[in-house]
Amino acid sequence: GEESFGTGSSHIREKDGLWAVLCWLSILAHHNRETPHSAPLVGVEQILRQHWRQFGRNFYSRYDYEEVDAGRAAAMMSRLSGMAKLFEVAGFGADKPLTLAPGYDLVLMDDFSYCDPVDGSVAL
């Protein structure tokens, strides 16, 4: 997910921690909504372990591409779009995944865009 939980465009990075805290408070409140007053509260560790049992461990790597040459970035995106078209033409998809490695199947390759409902800005 996006670090500011998708709450803004042109956001200030330093305020992202505030959104993360508010999100975790909301998650904690949800998990403790039926906890009796005398019982111990459900904590972050318990929530994470429950999540890992259900979905497995997940890992996140972030790559910031600032001051990237626009021409080279456009060429890379064009190449990826071409690969997505070949993926579709070859008939790959949810019913016929492309196995990349044992245990890693590619089922969808598409272009993502988001139009902000407040200011109308578009992220491609």
C-alpha angles and dihedrals in degrees: 000000000000114000096235089046092246093292100133151014122226085018125178108246094218092063092057090088089062091055091048091052092049090048093051091047088054092048091048092048090051093050092046098043093109098032110123115241092246095049126089114263123249108254136206093261092055091048092050094047090050090050092049092049090053102038106015126240115314128200130201131203122184125206118188113202104195122161091012116164104262094216094053091045091051090049091052092049091048090052092049091049089052091050090051090053091050089048090055095042090052088057098246119151143107092320093043111029123192108237109222096177135340106304095008116100125173111216103162136033115175145141117261125211133165129199113203108231092210105048101012093235115152126219115198 
